[in-house]
């Protein structure tokens, strides 16, 4: 999800069923239920969601795995007290 999220970012999430396009979500692909991902909801697709990362060069999203089931929505990110915010 770079540049929106970086390695080490901590997230506060809320379990939801209703998602809108543009929300950053936690999801599992129907074709890869073992893979838990953080991606952006693009549009409803069949019975689930089409999700994509913010970096178009990385295709580990619905372009590769298809439909996803959203389990939670990201409310915000924060840095742990012991960690310093990354320089961007």
N, C-alpha and C positions, 0 to 999 in steps of 0.2 A: 504494500500500500504506500510505498514511497512515492511521492514526497510527503503525503499527508501524515503517515505514521512511520516511525523508525524503529529499528531493533531496540528493545529495552523500554519502550513506552508502555506504561501501565494504563489499562482501560477500565472504566466503570461502565458496565453493561446492564441492560434491563431486559428481562425475558418478555417478549411481545409476540403477538400473532399478526398484528397490523403493522405493515411497513409501507413507507412511501418511497417512490423513486428518489434517489439522491442520498438516502440514509446510509451510513456506514453500519454494517451488520456482521454478526457472527453466523456462519452457515456451514452446512454439510452438503456435499454433492450427493445426489441420489446414486450416481455411479461409483462414488468413492466415500462411503459412509464413515470410513476410518479417518478421513481428512477433515479437520476443523480449520476454517479459514476466516479471515477478516477481510471483507471486500465491500464494495459499494453496490447497493441495489439499483439496478437499471430499470427493469420493468417486470411486471408479472409475466410468467411464461408457463403455459400449460397449467399444472397444479401447484407450481412453486414459483421461483424467481430466477431471472437472468441476472447474474452478478458479475462484476468486472473489477479488477484492480485499477488504481489510478495511474499506473505505469503501463502504457500500451505495449511496451517492449516485452513485458512478461505476460505469458498466456496461461498462467495456472489458475484459470477462472472458468466461467461458463463456455468460453470459446473452445476450451479443451475438454471439460468434463460435463457440460450440459447443465441441465436444470439443478437448482439447489433448494434446500429447505432452510429457511431462516429460523434460527432459534433465539436470537437476541439482537437488540439494537445498541450500538455504542452511544453512550450519553456524552462522555468526554474522556480525554486522556490526561494523565498527570505524570509527573516525575517523582520518584521516591525521594524522601528527604536526604538519603545518603548519596543519591546520584545527582549529578549536575545536568542541567538541560543540555542537549547536544547543540553544537554550533551549526547553524544552518545557513 
